[in-house]
Amino acid sequence: MPIDRLIAGFKSFRETYYEEQPDFYRSLVEKGQKPDVMVIACSDSRVNPSIIAKAEPGELFIVRNVANLVPPYEPDSHYHGTSAAIEFAVRDLNVEHIIVLGHSHCGGIRCLCEGHEDAKNREFIDGWMSIVEQARDDSLKGEAQLRNVEREAVKISLDNLLTFPWVKRRVENGRLKLHGWLFDLEAGELLAHEAGDSWKTMTG
Ligand SMILES: [Zn+2]
């Protein structure tokens, strides 16, 4: 039973972080969270940043959405969940790094490239994915197109981060660094975007 599995998982978590290390959460509660890193990741069940980076509670401030997208800065009255998380991480928590964590085999990117198979019955995915519409290169086909668009979409999200004036200011004065990463599920590799179009393996 999936739910029983989770409850058993929580018991094991409680043993590790409450019984074996009684000060761990006490300190996180008393001193508050002070993560240095924000991660913007996909909702995909295979790309949980805390699991793949073996991060401890308190280390990562995470927002997850379909295809790990950053929308452009639009300070209006709409419901900007991702922008609210970025604002809190940057202006309140003063994180020093933001990682846009893309991944291969992303269902959101597949929808952007190939359309949803039941598109007329979907209400939100197309509109959301249009944030990275310009990442789509129709000169490529099939898996090659998907792998390319997954990378290009990370670059657009990094550009969109810089449309937030308080992000741009902090990047310019060196208080905040932006990173574009890509988790290749098939190869088990983590790649980092570098200037221009190159992606470097970080695991050696
Ligand atoms: Zn995804």
Residues whose N, C-alpha, C, O or C-beta is under 5 A from the ligand:
A	BS01	ZN	C42 D44 A67 C106 G107 G108
